[in-house]
Amino acid sequence: MARHTTAVTHGHELQRTWELAPRDVLDAGLRWVRTLGAGRRSVALVALALGVAGALALVAGPVLSGYANRQVWAYTAVAFVYLMSTAAAAPCLSTALRVARSHWRRPVNRAAEVWAVTLVVPLVLYLLLMGTLPGTENRLSIWFGWPLSPWLWGAILMATLAGAGYFYLWLSSLPDLAIVRDQADGKRRGLIARLAGPWRGSHRQWRMVEKVVNNAGVLYVLVYVPTMTVLASDFVISMIPGYFTAVFPAYFTISSFEAGIALTILTMAVLRRWGGQRDYLGLEQFWALGKMLLAFALLWFYFWWSEFIIFWYGRTPREINVLKYIMAETYFWPFVLAFALNFALPLLILMWNPIRRSIAGPTVVAGIVLVGNLIDRIRLISAGFSVPDITQHELHEIPAAYIPNLLDIVILAGAIGGAVALVLFTFRVLPFPSIWEVTGGLWLRQHLPYKHTRVIVVGKPE
Amino acid sequence: MAIREVLGIYRDLDSAVAAADALREAGFERAEFEVLSNAPYPEGTFGEESGIHRLFVFPLIGAACGFAAGLLITGGTQLANPLVTGGKPLLSIPPMIIIMYEGTMLGALIFTVLGVLFESRLPWIGKALYDTRITAGYIGILVRTAPERESLAISALRKANPEDVLTEGGSVGGTASAAQ
C-alpha cells in the first residue's frame, strides 16, 4: 500500500524531509548535538537559574512553614498540577501518533516525548505535597478511607507514571543514543555509553524496539489517565465540600491532553524558529496538530458543560455554593479567562481554514491554551486549598479567593523553568530530529514521475 | 563449540542485500548471520523471515502478577481481619479496584522492562564484533559460524563489494584490498 504526496495540491505542500537523503538526517542530528549555540546555552542557564530560585523559594516558604496551613502550599500544588497537565501529557500525544502509524509524525514524536524527562519535578513536588493531603478517613474521597490513602497509593501511582515515562523516552531514544555514543566527541560519551548500553542495531533489537516502543507508550497512557483521575479527586473534588461530580476527572484529563498538544506545538515552533529544524517540522505537522487542538478545545467545552448543566439545574444550596465558589463569584475572572483561552478563542481562531492551515495559527493558539490551562489550574487548586474545613458535607460559607504572593510566583516560575532546563539539557545529548525514525521513513520513500509532475511515494510496510 | 565472528561493512543497501544473498548461496543459514544498521529496514528486506518473539508474554505475566498482588493486599487484608463497619459489605470494592489497577500497571511495566532486556539481549554479555561505522550509516552483516567456515564467510562477504571485512583478529580488508 502506498501514499502519494504531490508537490502542491489542495493546500498540501511537499514536505522537505522527503527530499533529503538519510545522510542529511544523520548529519543534522549530530550537528544538533555537537553545536550548542550561545542562544540555547543562555536560555538553558536562565531556565536553570529560575529552577534554582523556585527551589529556594519552596524551601523558604512552604517547607519552612510546615503543613499546618495548607494554603501556603497552594502554588506548589498549582506548579505540580500544571506540569502534570502539560509536560506529563505530551508523551501521551506521542503515543497516539505512533499508534496511528502516520509518516508525518516521525519528526514530531521526539518534540512530544522529550517532555517525559521532566517527570522527576512533579514526582518530587508530589512527595512534598503529600503532607498537605489529609487522611481520607471521615471525609469523602475516592479512597473510601482506605488505609494509608491517599499518600502511599498516590505515591505508587506517581512513581509508576515517572518510571513508565522514563522507560518510554529511553526506549524511543536508544538507537539515537547509540549513534551519539559512536559518533559524538568524547566529552559526552561516558553518560551516553551507559544509556545506550551495547545497542548494535541488530535485526532482533530493531524488531524489539519497534514493537515495544508502542507498548511502552500505551502503558504510559494507561497509567497517566488513572493518575490524573486520582489527582483530580485528591487535589480538587475531595477538597471542596459539596463538589460531588463524576465528570470532573474526565474534564481534568481531557483538558490536560489539550495542553499536552499545545505544548508539543509550541516546542515544534521553537525548534523550527530557533533550532534550525525547518526541514523536519513543516506545515504538514502544524496543520495536523492544529486540527487535534481544535478537537480538544471542543471537548473541553463538552466536558465542562456536562458538569455545569447538572449543577445549574440541580440548584440545591450545596450546588449553588459550589458554582459560586469555583465559577460565578470567588474565582469568576479566572473562570472566564479559562473558558476563553481553553475553548472560545481556540475555536474562534482555528475554525478558519487559512489560519488552521498555517504554522503561525496553531502556534499562537497553542500559546493561548497553555496560558488558559495555567489559569484554570490556578483557579481549581487555589479553590481546593482555601477551604478551612474539608470534612463538611457542603460549603456553608464561601471562602475568599487566594491571592498569590511573590514566593508563590517564584515557586511556579521555578517549577516551569526547571522543567524547561531539563529538556534543554537533555537536548544536549539527544539528537533532533529522531535520526532512526526519520531515516526509517526515508528508506520507504521513492521519487517517481507522474504525468507532468513528480510524486513521492511513501510505503507502508504494515 | 567455538564460534567465530566475521563482520562485513557495506556502504549501501544494495551491497548489503547482495552480501546476505551471497551468504545464503554459500550455504549459510539465516540464523547464522544478522544485519546491523542505524535505522530499521522493513521486515524481510534481507530475506529474513518474521521470527517468533515472546514480548507480549512479559507484560501479560507482569499484569497478572501485579493484579494478584493487588487483590492479595486489598481483599486478603479485609478477609484476614473481618471488621464489619455499619453493616456494609466486608470487601470495599471501589478502593480495591484502584489499588489492583495500580498493581496491574506496575507489574506490566516492570515485566515489560525485563522483556525488553531479555528479548533484545541487553545487556549483551557475550563478545560481538562491532564497528562504529554502522551508526554512521553503513550496514553491517555479522556472521557467526564454526571456525572451519570462517574463510567461506569472508569470501562470501567479499563478493558483495564490502567497505571492510572484520574478523576477531582484525580487519582482513574489503574487496579492493583483497584484490591487491
Interface residues (C-beta under 8 A of the other chain):
Chain A: P22 R23 L26 I142 W143 F144 W146 P147 S149 W153 I156 L157 T160 G163 A164 F167 L171 P175 A178 I179 R181 D182 Q183 G197 P198 W199 R200 G201 S202 H203 R204 Q205 W206 R207 M208 V209 E210 K211 V212 N215 A216 L219 L222 V223 P226 V230 I435 W436 E437 T439 G440 W443 L444 G459 P461
Chain B: L13 E34 V35 L36 S37 N38 A39 P40 Y41 P42 E43 F46 E48 G51 H53 L55 P59 T77 S92 P94 P95 I98 I99 Y101 E102 M105 L106 A108 L109 T112 V113 G115 V116 E119 S120 R121 L122 P123 W124 A128 Y130 T132 I134 T135 A136 G137 G140 L142
